[in-house]
Amino acid sequence: MVGSVESRLVLLRGNSASGKSSVAAGLRDRFGRGLALVGQDNLRRLVLRERDRPGAANIGLIDLTARYALDAGYHVVVEGILHADHYGDMLAGLCADHRGKTHAYYLDVPFAETLTRHATKPIADDVDEAQLRDWYRPRDLLPGAVETVVGADSTLHGTVDRVMLDTGLAHLPAIDR
């Protein structure tokens, strides 16, 4: 078992440019200290510099990082594309082992909107439309209907509000660290 009955675990999944990182940052800004962000891009691309493939080292590193932060008394947001076929087993195990409340969200953005949003990102010059199309998986939901699907019509502010309320983070004090 991991975390405590008071800890919150939030999964934010979706295709590239669906708003995952922005929502995670909004949650951190809103909550304050005591909320750990475990970003797939940070661990996979920056820390390990590896490709996204089944069985890759980042899968275990994401799991260990989230578990460590939960056990250290943090609430945790795990965010990334996190394709169900690569990360599903790890995420299911993490959720099953978490003692506190767990909430999972899938940010569902159509491919045309993904292209528009991607054009505003710092990696826009490095990742072209063909690569985005290769990565894109419509409604790549985890098994068991565990995720709340958030559509492209939900604003950033609205999505952050929803997650803060659903998870109870809106009513918890920041942790002084």
Secondary structure as GFF3:
##gff-version 3
##sequence-region A 1 177
A	DSSP	beta_strand	8	14	.	.	.	ID=ss1
A	DSSP	alpha_helix	20	31	.	.	.	ID=ss2
A	DSSP	beta_strand	35	39	.	.	.	ID=ss3
A	DSSP	alpha_helix	40	41	.	.	.	ID=ss4
A	DSSP	pi_helix	42	48	.	.	.	ID=ss5
A	DSSP	alpha_helix	57	71	.	.	.	ID=ss6
A	DSSP	beta_strand	75	80	.	.	.	ID=ss7
A	DSSP	alpha_helix	84	97	.	.	.	ID=ss8
A	DSSP	beta_strand	101	108	.	.	.	ID=ss9
A	DSSP	alpha_helix	111	118	.	.	.	ID=ss10
A	DSSP	alpha_helix	129	135	.	.	.	ID=ss11
A	DSSP	beta_strand	147	151	.	.	.	ID=ss12
A	DSSP	alpha_helix	156	167	.	.	.	ID=ss13
A	DSSP	three_ten_helix	169	171	.	.	.	ID=ss14
###
